[in-house]
Amino acid sequence: MRLKRCLFALVIVIMSITCILFTGCQSGIRSRYEKVTTKYKNGVTDFEHGWSNYNNGYDKDGEVVDKLLDCKPNERQLLHTDNEYYNFVHFGMNTMTDKEWGDGTETVDMFNPEDVDTDQWCSVFKDSGSKGVIFTAKHHDGFALWDTNTTDFKVTNSGYKFDILTMVAESCKKFDLKFGVYLSPWDIHEPSYGKAGGVDDIGSYNYVFYNQIREVLDIVEDVDVELFEFWFDGARAEDATVDKDFAYAWDDIYELINTRFPNCVIGNCGNDVRWVGNEAGYARDSEWSVILSSLPEDKQQSSEEDAKRLGLHYESNDRGSRDIINAANKISKDWQVKYYPAESDVRIRSKWFWHKNDKVKTADQLADLYITNVGMNSHFLLNVAPNNKGVIEEKDINALLGMKSIVDKTMEKQLMPVKVSVSGYDDIGNIQLIDNSDAPMTVLQDGNYGTDSYTSYKLPDNGYIMDLLFNDLQSIGRIDVREDLTNSQRVEAFEVWAIINGKWKLVADNTIIGNRKIFVFKKAVKTNQLRFVFKQSRSNPHIRAISVYQK
């Protein structure tokens, strides 16, 4: 799967260069969003049209909208939303053999790092702003980095001896990081790989794999660290030998993980978090979390190209817009959607495992990846590979800390409006103040889901304009907007306006918001009033937070 990913990753990068407008640069950050598409005559605004009275011609309620709004995150997806940025760690046999994929010829004595320093890893990650670590407990070569009873091909039989999986878990707990596990389903070394059978059938691969997962969960429980994600890769060589009826026992595996760790999401080959579709760190302009997941049997799909056309393929550019939903609805009323947020896995170097002369991305490049993933409704999973001695190299550390410094600079000073109000237009075309109470001010707070500090504001039925008034002229460099996803993903189009030199000027617009939409401006927006116009939505927008920062 990784090889296939690489083939179209280049295509995605080319598409991103030709199809996306990159705007704004502050210390190297580019705020990627759809270019301002709304065209007005100089000084003329179109504040008369919003989600509540026009909705760009789409239904704001009804059967289709109700079906979309019923699609909401489960509890673990909701809690995972606030993780935003965390790290992959690819380390293992390939680190020693200078490979990306093992070939089955590896032996335990080949694994001989000098001194694996997992505390160093986690200290660096914590300092970079990371929320957690997903560690490669077993890659495709089958070398287990814990003291497993399922195979002799394990770290404790090597010259190194120590259980590295446990070490990482303990370091995560020490540095207040969440812990995650990558466990490759494909196992080149395991003799039972490809043998059909269930998790209770001795001799089947599912029996081995299930017990490996159970052992890993035991370690997590013993260390008492928070398990936030279990990540399964779909990779397998085309010439791998498998029984005709062989299939991974996913239902049993998911149940095991969900039962023992209900707040742990299952990523990639799981039902909670989906692969964004490339390894280039490219999130879509409109990265929907509510995506079209199936059509009825007569959907007339006979190829991968049809899947892309119908928005069901992981490469499809549009996976959840109203247009694709309405197209599905014309085929049949039996279409289904799924709450399935994106996760972008990308490398700090060009490869997943450490290689001596591999080039490291710059701090500016990493900051851009951070902003354009976290700020485009995708989780940012950044891989950092320790070297063959067992430590993260200085140039990687400098890039990570440089990334944080650049991102932090965009948030050095938060600007607090003195008033937030909501308006709309009445039947005769006059602007009407709808909510001038303290209620809209809740959008200035931003607490995590599942905490007492979490708040949200529902726009009233006839309100689609939200004004933020400052007590004097401000120099604005960054704006974050967040939706309350407990009520599903709703906003489909919105604009940001500012009074500049006495006139309203459109400074940004976009389709989706989702968990977080970030705008970083090259030239400061100097204003004392911002206006958010919610143009299109699936019923009333629920705004979790709006944050404004000084340039």
C-alpha positions as CSV (number, residue, x, y, z in Angstrom):
1,M,0.0,0.0,0.0
2,R,2.8,2.4,0.8
3,L,4.3,1.8,-2.7
4,K,1.0,2.5,-4.3
5,R,0.6,5.6,-2.1
6,C,4.0,7.0,-3.3
7,L,2.9,6.7,-7.0
8,F,0.0,9.0,-6.6
9,A,1.5,11.2,-3.9
10,L,3.5,12.9,-6.7
11,V,0.3,13.4,-8.6
12,I,-1.4,14.9,-5.6
13,V,1.5,17.3,-5.1
14,I,1.3,18.5,-8.7
15,M,-2.4,18.9,-8.4
16,S,-1.9,20.9,-5.2
17,I,0.5,23.3,-7.0
18,T,-1.8,23.8,-10.0
19,C,-5.2,23.8,-8.4
20,I,-4.7,25.5,-5.0
21,L,-4.0,29.1,-4.3
22,F,-1.3,29.6,-1.7
23,T,-1.7,32.9,0.0
24,G,-0.2,34.7,3.0
25,C,3.2,34.3,4.4
26,Q,4.3,34.9,7.9
27,S,7.7,33.4,8.8
28,G,7.3,30.9,6.0
29,I,3.7,29.9,6.6
30,R,1.3,29.8,3.7
31,S,-2.4,29.9,4.6
32,R,-4.0,27.7,1.9
33,Y,-7.6,28.3,1.2
34,E,-9.8,28.8,-1.8
35,K,-9.2,32.2,-3.3
36,V,-11.8,34.8,-2.7
37,T,-14.4,33.8,-5.2
38,T,-17.2,36.3,-4.3
39,K,-17.0,39.2,-6.7
40,Y,-18.7,42.6,-5.9
41,K,-18.5,46.1,-7.3
42,N,-16.3,48.4,-5.4
43,G,-17.9,49.2,-2.0
44,V,-20.9,47.0,-2.7
45,T,-21.6,44.1,-0.4
46,D,-24.0,41.2,-0.5
47,F,-24.8,40.9,3.2
48,E,-28.5,40.3,2.2
49,H,-27.9,36.7,1.5
50,G,-27.0,34.0,4.0
51,W,-27.7,30.4,5.0
52,S,-31.1,31.3,6.7
53,N,-32.7,33.2,3.8
54,Y,-31.0,31.9,0.7
55,N,-28.4,29.2,1.4
56,N,-26.9,29.6,-2.1
57,G,-29.9,27.9,-3.5
58,Y,-29.5,24.6,-1.5
59,D,-32.1,23.3,1.0
60,K,-31.3,24.4,4.6
61,D,-33.5,21.7,6.0
62,G,-35.6,18.7,4.8
63,E,-35.0,15.0,4.4
64,V,-31.5,15.1,3.0
65,V,-30.3,17.6,5.5
66,D,-31.8,15.6,8.4
67,K,-29.9,12.6,7.2
68,L,-26.7,14.5,7.1
69,L,-27.2,16.0,10.5
70,D,-27.8,12.5,12.0
71,C,-24.2,11.7,11.1
72,K,-22.2,12.7,14.2
73,P,-18.9,11.7,15.8
74,N,-18.8,9.0,18.4
75,E,-17.3,9.8,21.8
76,R,-13.8,8.7,20.9
77,Q,-13.8,10.6,17.6
78,L,-15.0,13.7,19.4
79,L,-12.2,13.5,22.0
80,H,-9.6,12.7,19.3
81,T,-10.6,15.9,17.5
82,D,-8.6,18.1,19.9
83,N,-5.4,16.1,19.4
84,E,-4.7,17.8,16.1
85,Y,-1.0,17.3,15.9
86,Y,0.9,14.2,17.0
87,N,3.9,12.1,15.9
88,F,4.6,8.8,14.1
89,V,7.8,7.0,15.1
90,H,9.1,4.5,12.6
91,F,11.9,2.6,14.3
92,G,12.9,-1.0,14.2
93,M,14.7,-3.6,12.1
94,N,14.6,-1.4,9.0
95,T,16.5,1.3,10.9
96,M,19.4,-1.2,11.2
97,T,19.3,-2.6,7.7
98,D,18.8,0.7,5.9
99,K,15.5,-0.4,4.3
100,E,12.0,0.8,4.1
101,W,10.4,-2.7,3.8
102,G,12.0,-5.9,5.1
103,D,12.3,-8.8,2.8
104,G,12.2,-11.8,5.2
105,T,16.0,-12.3,5.4
106,E,16.5,-10.3,8.6
107,T,17.7,-12.0,11.8
108,V,17.4,-10.8,15.4
109,D,21.2,-10.2,15.7
110,M,20.8,-7.4,13.1
111,F,19.0,-5.3,15.6
112,N,21.8,-3.6,17.7
113,P,21.2,0.1,18.5
114,E,23.7,1.6,21.0
115,D,21.3,3.2,23.4
116,V,17.6,3.8,22.6
117,D,16.6,7.0,24.3
118,T,12.8,7.1,24.3
119,D,12.8,9.9,26.9
120,Q,14.7,12.0,24.4
121,W,12.1,11.3,21.7
122,C,9.2,12.2,23.9
123,S,10.9,15.3,25.3
124,V,11.4,16.6,21.8
125,F,7.9,15.8,20.7
126,K,6.4,17.5,23.8
127,D,8.5,20.6,23.1
128,S,7.3,20.7,19.5
129,G,3.6,20.9,20.6
130,S,2.7,17.3,19.9
131,K,-0.2,15.7,21.7
132,G,1.0,12.1,21.3
133,V,3.1,9.4,19.8
134,I,2.2,6.4,17.5
135,F,5.0,3.9,17.7
136,T,5.8,1.1,15.2
137,A,5.6,-1.9,17.5
138,K,5.8,-4.2,14.5
139,H,6.4,-3.3,10.8
140,H,6.0,-5.6,7.8
141,D,9.2,-7.5,8.5
142,G,7.5,-9.0,11.6
143,F,10.1,-7.9,14.1
144,A,8.3,-7.3,17.4
145,L,9.6,-4.5,19.6
146,W,8.1,-5.9,22.8
147,D,8.5,-9.2,24.7
148,T,5.9,-11.1,22.9
149,N,5.0,-14.8,23.4
150,T,3.8,-15.1,19.7
151,T,7.2,-15.2,18.0
152,D,10.9,-15.6,18.7
153,F,11.6,-12.8,16.2
154,K,11.5,-10.1,18.9
155,V,13.6,-7.4,20.5
156,T,14.3,-9.2,23.7
157,N,16.0,-12.0,21.7
158,S,18.3,-9.5,20.1
159,G,21.5,-8.0,21.4
160,Y,19.6,-5.0,22.7
161,K,17.3,-7.1,25.0
162,F,15.0,-4.3,26.2
163,D,11.3,-4.0,25.5
164,I,11.1,-0.8,23.5
165,L,7.4,-0.7,23.2
166,T,7.1,-0.5,27.0
167,M,9.9,2.1,27.1
168,V,8.0,4.3,24.7
169,A,4.7,3.9,26.7
170,E,6.5,4.8,29.9
171,S,8.2,7.9,28.3
172,C,4.9,9.1,26.9
173,K,3.4,8.9,30.4
174,K,6.4,10.7,31.9
175,F,6.2,13.6,29.4
176,D,2.4,13.7,29.5
177,L,1.9,12.5,25.9
178,K,-0.8,10.2,24.7
179,F,0.3,6.8,23.4
180,G,-0.5,5.1,20.1
181,V,0.5,1.9,18.4
182,Y,1.2,0.9,14.8
183,L,1.0,-2.8,14.3
184,S,1.4,-4.1,10.7
185,P,-1.2,-6.7,9.8
186,W,1.1,-8.0,7.1
187,D,4.0,-10.0,8.6
188,I,6.7,-11.4,6.2
189,H,8.4,-13.4,9.0
190,E,5.4,-15.2,10.5
191,P,4.9,-18.7,9.1
192,S,1.2,-18.6,9.7
193,Y,0.7,-15.5,7.7
194,G,-2.1,-15.9,5.2
195,K,-3.5,-19.0,6.9
196,A,-7.3,-18.6,7.1
197,G,-9.2,-19.0,10.4
198,G,-10.6,-17.0,13.2
199,V,-9.0,-15.5,16.3
200,D,-9.6,-18.8,18.3
201,D,-8.2,-21.1,15.6
202,I,-4.7,-22.1,16.5
203,G,-2.5,-22.2,13.4
204,S,-4.3,-19.3,11.7
205,Y,-2.7,-15.9,11.3
206,N,-5.6,-14.2,13.0
207,Y,-4.9,-16.2,16.1
208,V,-1.3,-14.9,16.2
209,F,-2.2,-11.3,15.3
210,Y,-5.1,-11.1,17.7
211,N,-2.9,-12.2,20.5
212,Q,-0.2,-9.7,19.6
213,I,-2.8,-6.9,19.9
214,R,-4.0,-8.3,23.2
215,E,-0.4,-8.3,24.5
216,V,0.1,-4.7,23.4
217,L,-3.1,-3.7,25.2
218,D,-1.8,-5.5,28.3
219,I,1.4,-3.4,28.2
220,V,-0.7,-0.2,27.9
221,E,-2.8,-1.2,30.8
222,D,0.2,-2.1,32.9
223,V,2.0,1.3,32.2
224,D,-1.3,3.1,32.7
225,V,-0.8,5.5,29.8
226,E,-3.6,6.9,27.7
227,L,-4.0,5.0,24.5
228,F,-5.4,7.4,21.9
229,E,-4.9,5.6,18.6
230,F,-4.3,2.1,17.2
231,W,-3.0,2.4,13.6
232,F,-3.3,-0.5,11.1
233,D,-1.6,-0.4,7.7
234,G,-3.2,-2.0,4.7
235,A,0.1,-2.7,3.0
236,R,0.9,-6.1,1.6
237,A,3.1,-7.3,-1.3
238,E,1.2,-8.4,-4.4
239,D,3.0,-11.7,-4.4
240,A,2.2,-12.5,-0.7
241,T,0.9,-16.1,-0.3
242,V,-2.5,-16.2,1.4
243,D,-5.4,-18.7,1.5
244,K,-8.3,-18.1,-0.8
245,D,-10.6,-17.3,2.1
246,F,-8.1,-15.5,4.2
247,A,-9.2,-12.2,5.7
248,Y,-8.2,-10.2,8.8
249,A,-10.6,-10.6,11.7
250,W,-11.3,-6.9,11.9
251,D,-14.6,-7.2,13.7
252,D,-13.0,-9.2,16.5
253,I,-10.0,-6.9,16.6
254,Y,-12.1,-3.7,16.7
255,E,-14.2,-5.1,19.5
256,L,-11.2,-6.1,21.5
257,I,-9.7,-2.6,21.3
258,N,-13.0,-0.7,21.8
259,T,-14.0,-2.8,24.8
260,R,-10.7,-2.4,26.6
261,F,-10.0,1.2,25.6
262,P,-13.2,2.8,24.5
263,N,-11.6,6.2,23.9
264,C,-9.0,4.8,21.5
265,V,-9.7,5.6,17.9
266,I,-8.7,3.0,15.2
267,G,-7.0,4.7,12.3
268,N,-6.3,4.0,8.6
269,C,-7.7,0.4,8.4
270,G,-10.2,1.4,11.1
271,N,-13.6,3.0,11.4
272,D,-12.7,6.1,13.3
273,V,-10.1,8.0,11.4
274,R,-9.4,7.8,7.7
275,W,-6.3,8.2,5.6
276,V,-6.4,11.6,3.8
277,G,-5.4,9.8,0.6
278,N,-1.8,10.8,0.1
279,E,1.5,11.0,2.1
280,A,2.4,14.5,0.9
281,G,0.6,16.3,3.7
282,Y,-2.1,17.5,1.3
283,A,-5.6,18.1,2.8
284,R,-8.4,19.0,0.5
285,D,-9.8,22.5,0.1
286,S,-13.0,21.0,1.5
287,E,-12.0,18.2,3.8
288,W,-15.4,16.8,4.9
289,S,-15.6,14.7,8.0
290,V,-19.2,13.6,7.0
291,I,-18.4,11.7,3.8
292,L,-20.4,9.7,1.3
293,S,-19.8,6.1,2.3
294,S,-22.0,4.0,0.2
295,L,-24.7,3.9,-2.5
296,P,-27.3,1.2,-3.2
297,E,-26.4,-1.9,-5.1
298,D,-27.6,-0.5,-8.4
299,K,-25.1,2.4,-8.1
300,Q,-23.6,1.5,-11.5
301,Q,-20.1,1.4,-10.1
302,S,-17.9,-1.1,-11.9
303,S,-14.4,0.4,-11.5
304,E,-12.1,2.5,-9.4
305,E,-12.7,5.4,-11.7
306,D,-16.5,5.1,-11.0
307,A,-15.6,5.1,-7.3
308,K,-13.7,8.3,-7.7
309,R,-16.6,9.8,-9.8
310,L,-19.1,8.9,-7.1
311,G,-16.9,10.3,-4.3
312,L,-16.4,6.9,-2.6
313,H,-12.7,6.5,-3.4
314,Y,-10.0,7.7,-1.0
315,E,-8.5,9.8,-3.8
316,S,-11.7,11.6,-4.7
317,N,-11.4,15.3,-4.4
318,D,-15.0,15.7,-3.3
319,R,-16.1,13.3,-0.5
320,G,-18.9,15.2,1.1
321,S,-20.2,18.4,-0.6
322,R,-23.9,19.0,-1.1
323,D,-23.4,18.5,-4.9
324,I,-22.1,15.0,-4.5
325,I,-24.7,14.2,-1.8
326,N,-27.5,15.5,-4.1
327,A,-26.1,13.5,-7.0
328,A,-26.3,10.3,-4.9
329,N,-29.8,11.2,-3.8
330,K,-30.9,11.3,-7.4
331,I,-29.6,7.7,-7.9
332,S,-31.5,6.4,-4.9
333,K,-32.6,7.5,-1.4
334,D,-30.5,4.6,0.1
335,W,-27.2,6.5,0.1
336,Q,-25.2,6.5,3.3
337,V,-22.8,8.9,5.0
338,K,-20.3,8.2,7.6
339,Y,-18.5,10.4,10.2
340,Y,-14.9,9.7,9.2
341,P,-12.4,12.6,9.8
342,A,-9.2,12.8,7.8
343,E,-5.6,12.2,9.1
344,S,-2.6,13.2,7.1
345,D,0.5,11.1,7.6
346,V,3.6,12.8,6.3
347,R,7.4,12.4,7.0
348,I,9.9,14.9,8.3
349,R,12.3,13.3,5.9
350,S,11.7,11.8,2.5
351,K,11.5,8.2,3.9
352,W,9.7,6.7,6.9
353,F,12.7,5.0,8.5
354,W,16.0,6.7,9.2
355,H,18.6,6.7,6.4
356,K,21.9,8.4,6.9
357,N,21.8,11.1,4.1
358,D,18.1,11.6,4.0
359,K,17.1,15.3,3.7
360,V,15.1,16.9,6.6
361,K,12.2,19.3,5.8
362,T,12.8,22.8,7.0
363,A,11.0,24.5,9.9
364,D,9.1,26.6,7.3
365,Q,8.0,23.5,5.4
366,L,6.8,21.8,8.6
367,A,5.0,24.9,9.8
368,D,3.2,25.1,6.4
369,L,2.2,21.4,6.8
370,Y,1.0,22.1,10.3
371,I,-1.2,25.1,9.3
372,T,-2.5,23.5,6.2
373,N,-3.6,20.3,7.9
374,V,-4.7,21.3,11.4
375,G,-6.1,24.4,9.7
376,M,-8.0,22.5,7.0
377,N,-9.9,19.9,9.2
378,S,-7.3,17.1,9.1
379,H,-5.3,15.6,11.9
380,F,-1.5,16.1,11.4
381,L,0.5,12.9,11.9
382,L,4.2,13.8,11.4
383,N,6.7,11.0,11.2
384,V,10.1,11.4,12.9
385,A,12.5,8.5,12.7
386,P,15.3,8.0,15.3
387,N,18.7,7.0,13.9
388,N,20.4,3.6,14.2
389,K,21.8,4.6,17.6
390,G,18.3,5.1,18.9
391,V,18.1,8.9,19.1
392,I,16.5,11.7,17.1
393,E,19.2,13.7,15.3
394,E,19.9,17.3,16.0
395,K,18.7,18.5,12.5
396,D,15.3,16.9,13.0
397,I,15.0,18.4,16.5
398,N,15.9,21.9,15.1
399,A,13.3,21.6,12.4
400,L,10.6,20.4,14.9
401,L,11.3,23.2,17.4
402,G,11.6,25.7,14.5
403,M,8.1,24.7,13.3
404,K,6.7,25.3,16.7
405,S,8.4,28.7,17.0
406,I,6.9,29.8,13.6
407,V,3.4,28.5,14.5
408,D,3.6,30.1,17.9
409,K,4.6,33.4,16.4
410,T,1.2,33.6,14.6
411,M,-0.5,33.3,18.1
412,E,1.7,35.5,20.2
413,K,-1.1,37.9,21.1
414,Q,-4.8,37.0,21.0
415,L,-7.1,40.0,20.3
416,M,-10.3,40.0,22.3
417,P,-13.3,41.8,20.8
418,V,-15.3,43.9,23.2
419,K,-18.6,42.8,21.6
420,V,-19.9,39.9,19.5
421,S,-23.4,40.3,17.9
422,V,-25.5,38.4,15.4
423,S,-27.7,40.0,12.6
424,G,-29.7,39.1,9.6
425,Y,-31.8,40.9,7.0
426,D,-35.5,41.5,7.4
427,D,-38.2,41.0,4.7
428,I,-37.7,44.5,3.3
429,G,-34.0,44.4,3.0
430,N,-32.8,46.1,6.1
431,I,-30.2,44.7,8.4
432,Q,-31.7,43.6,11.7
433,L,-29.9,43.0,15.0
434,I,-31.0,39.6,16.2
435,D,-28.8,38.7,19.2
436,N,-27.0,41.5,21.1
437,S,-26.8,39.5,24.4
438,D,-23.8,38.0,25.9
439,A,-24.6,34.6,24.4
440,P,-22.5,35.2,21.1
441,M,-19.5,36.1,23.3
442,T,-19.1,32.4,24.1
443,V,-17.3,32.0,20.7
444,L,-14.4,33.8,22.2
445,Q,-13.8,30.8,24.5
446,D,-12.2,27.6,23.3
447,G,-12.2,24.6,25.6
448,N,-11.7,21.0,24.8
449,Y,-14.5,18.6,24.2
450,G,-15.4,16.6,27.3
451,T,-14.3,19.5,29.7
452,D,-16.2,22.1,31.6
453,S,-14.5,24.8,29.5
454,Y,-16.1,23.7,26.2
455,T,-18.7,26.0,24.9
456,S,-20.7,26.5,21.7
457,Y,-23.1,29.0,20.1
458,K,-26.0,28.2,17.8
459,L,-26.9,30.9,15.3
460,P,-30.5,31.8,15.6
461,D,-33.0,30.8,12.8
462,N,-32.8,34.2,11.0
463,G,-29.2,35.1,11.9
464,Y,-26.2,34.5,9.6
465,I,-24.0,37.6,10.2
466,M,-21.7,37.6,13.2
467,D,-19.8,40.8,14.0
468,L,-16.7,41.1,16.2
469,L,-16.2,44.7,17.4
470,F,-12.9,45.8,18.8
471,N,-12.4,49.0,20.9
472,D,-9.9,50.4,18.5
473,L,-8.0,49.6,15.3
474,Q,-6.3,46.2,15.3
475,S,-3.6,44.6,13.1
476,I,-4.8,41.1,12.5
477,G,-2.5,38.3,11.2
478,R,-4.4,35.2,11.9
479,I,-8.0,34.0,12.3
480,D,-9.1,30.6,13.5
481,V,-12.8,29.4,13.2
482,R,-14.1,26.2,14.8
483,E,-17.4,24.4,14.5
484,D,-19.1,22.5,17.3
485,L,-18.9,19.0,15.8
486,T,-21.2,17.5,18.4
487,N,-23.9,18.7,16.1
488,S,-22.3,17.3,13.0
489,Q,-20.3,19.3,10.4
490,R,-22.7,21.9,9.0
491,V,-21.1,25.0,7.5
492,E,-20.7,24.7,3.7
493,A,-19.6,28.3,2.8
494,F,-18.6,31.4,4.7
495,E,-16.9,34.7,4.3
496,V,-14.8,37.0,6.5
497,W,-15.1,40.7,6.0
498,A,-13.4,43.7,7.6
499,I,-14.0,47.4,7.6
500,I,-10.8,48.8,6.0
501,N,-10.5,52.6,5.4
502,G,-14.2,53.0,6.1
503,K,-15.4,50.3,3.7
504,W,-16.3,46.6,4.0
505,K,-13.7,44.4,2.3
506,L,-13.8,40.7,1.8
507,V,-10.6,39.3,3.2
508,A,-11.2,35.5,3.2
509,D,-13.7,32.9,2.2
510,N,-14.0,29.2,2.3
511,T,-16.4,26.3,2.1
512,I,-15.9,24.1,5.2
513,I,-14.8,24.9,8.7
514,G,-15.0,21.6,10.6
515,N,-12.7,21.3,13.6
516,R,-10.5,24.3,12.7
517,K,-10.1,26.7,9.8
518,I,-7.0,28.8,9.9
519,F,-6.3,31.9,7.9
520,V,-2.8,33.5,8.1
521,F,-2.4,36.8,6.3
522,K,0.7,38.1,4.6
523,K,-0.4,41.6,5.0
524,A,-2.1,42.5,8.3
525,V,-5.8,43.2,8.2
526,K,-6.2,46.5,9.9
527,T,-9.7,47.0,11.2
528,N,-11.8,47.5,14.3
529,Q,-14.6,45.2,13.1
530,L,-14.7,41.7,11.5
531,R,-17.8,40.3,10.0
532,F,-18.4,36.5,9.5
533,V,-21.1,35.8,7.0
534,F,-22.3,32.2,7.0
535,K,-23.5,31.8,3.4
536,Q,-24.5,28.1,3.3
537,S,-25.1,25.5,6.0
538,R,-27.0,22.3,6.8
539,S,-29.5,24.0,9.1
540,N,-28.2,26.4,11.9
541,P,-24.4,26.6,12.2
542,H,-23.0,25.8,15.6
543,I,-19.8,27.8,16.2
544,R,-17.4,26.5,18.8
545,A,-14.8,29.3,18.7
546,I,-13.4,32.2,16.8
547,S,-9.9,33.3,17.7
548,V,-8.2,36.4,16.3
549,Y,-4.5,37.1,16.6
550,Q,-2.3,40.1,16.2
551,K,0.3,40.4,13.4
